[in-house]
Amino acid sequence: MLIYMLAIAMTVAMLIATLLGLHHEAQRVRVKANTKRFEGFGPRKPYRHH
């Protein structure tokens, strides 16, 4: 019985870790998409002193 309880606990912990990882990845992609959307007109060129 103890083995089954440990297996269930580990399974639940892995599911929670997977959900947190997916949430983090989705948030990163969302931020990347939003910054790409608000760059303005055309590609940005870095300012250089010559």
N, C-alpha and C positions, 0 to 999 in steps of 0.2 A: 504494500500500500504506500509506503514511503517513497518508493521509486516512482510510482505514478504521480504522486504529488510534486516531486521534484521535476519530473518531465513536464507536467502542466505548467509549473511556475516558470521553467525555462522557455517554454513555448510562448507563454504570455509576454515574458520579458523581450523575446526576440520580435514578436509582433509589434510591441510598443516601440522598440528601437527602429524597426523598419518604417513604421508610420512617421516617427519623428524625422528620420532621414529623408523620406519622401516629401514631407512638409518643408524641410529646409531646402531641398533641391528645387521645389516648385517656387519657393519664395525667391531664391537666387535667380531663377529664370525670369520671374516676373519683374524683378528689379532691373535686370539686364534689358528686357523688352521695353520697359518704361524709359530708361535712359536713352535707348536707341530712338524711341519715338519723339523725344523732346530735344533733339540736338539742333533743330532749326532747319534752315534752308541749306541743303547741300552738305558735303562732308567738311568737317572742321580741319583746318590746317594749323599746325602749331606756329606760334609767332617766333621768328628767329631774328637775332641781331647779326648783321654781316659786317 
